[in-house]
């Protein structure tokens, strides 16, 4: 029973963190919410995977948060314009989008639980919430950090569900590499264009 | 010594070595040499067969265990590996002539090794993860550190990342469909999942919009490499899917879907190409048309699917290399690649322009060029199944031909009376010349591909029955 309650708390955290990532303009709050998402996902993943394998996902996720945070910290010129307000443009529209995602996830979770018994309602709900939030996020932004956050959110959702279906170590490892790769890629793309052009002769 | 170590681990580590320890001018030779060595090894040394060298016995083991799963490359994979590394060598040797971005060879080798891992991994579904990793490694090639990323590259990575969950889920669902084929709901869902996954991977209409965008914002040579490498391995992955799952192979709905998706890609790619005023975007649309032809060939109801597809894939590698190389050379002079900026360039870059036009014509299926024999085979099969489908494919090819004619006209038109001169370097002329000779050889004597193609159906036994 306690486990079930904690699982639903994790789902609540996922809903709150995914909404914050979608509506906030401050990158620090977004990355903090992403770290919380990884923590909640860790709990849901360990419903079906051993703790050691869940820990791999958690550590990889937090490493991604650190990579993105350090990169964003170095891009100081963009800070001022983004810190003017907490809310992103069209904040209420985004909240409505998240409500729609939550309603769809709530509706689909029961049907999915009936189709694939044994997954657990919190696992399905948390996963669908994240997949929906990721897709919505990718639909409303073209900012590189936001796109990376959207892709990572989508991937976390997928990983929660897939962990219940496939427990191979290789898959866990490759998914961790994909997560890290996306983080590094996001950082690289954010930094690209700020590096000076150097020719071989100059080096 | 095992095959996965040779054809996956070795090129990956050589790529790392080149990236961190070698200068660019040596990178081309080391990377190209490694690829040639691996291609020749795959061609002449059979996997899993003991060979005697004097008193020493040598045998390349077919598999290696990694985190509880195996990577397997069997004797049947030999010709495939020879083709892959042979074409990769062409790209790497061309990198010097193209003046492509730094790290092209090192990243290229790592990408090819990851893609090779995607055809070797068991269970084969995990290939989706390796394809995603390869797609991520392509990004530094497309966006050098000094250039702001454009919309095309962002869309590319989003679509490739979307594909992975669909493929992994569909694989899990297809296993369920095999167990209970009567469950119509699961069958439909699995079909939709696998179709969406491959639609994102292949860039099926309208999900190919990132290709022309990338051609405008990135190095043509790097995009050309991407448009060669990813679709080639995705095709092999898709053939693996069709071969493994009886339901997919025998489903008339799925083969119709592939056929029509292919026709739409060919027709739309060709027609859009005819309307462009940017030679990079024309290249992108031609690559889309080619991917459409592959998809169309997969949807054909014939036992010759595998030979036809590989008859398309091999010349495709050469066409894209020659075309991308010629574009890179021209881009140094006319950065935007707009029609307005390339007028009259044929007088300054005659070899590059000739190679570009010949590669373009080859992709339209012009007789006596490398693209003609596979298109003839497809026409033959397609005309027997649907004349309407054949008409739309013809329209696509006609669109590409119009684009080729417009390109040639723009290259030769000029107000000034300037003398003809050779501006290309000897390395560039040699690479382009060799590529064009290859296009003619494959067009005049398509039977030169027979030694590579004849054993490939063994890789997809059920599909070839």
Interface residues (C-beta under 8 A of the other chain):
Chain A: X115 X131 X138 X142 X144 X147 X151 X154 X155 X158 X162 X165 X166 X168 X169 X170 X171 X173 X174 X175 X177 X178 X181 X182 X185 X188 X189 X191 X192 X193 X195 X196 X197 X198 X200
Chain B: X23 X24 X66 X67 X68 X69 X126 X129 X130 X132 X133 X136 X139 X140 X143 X144 X145 X146 X147 X148 X149 X151 X153 X154 X157 X158 X161 X162 X164 X165 X168 X169 X172 X185
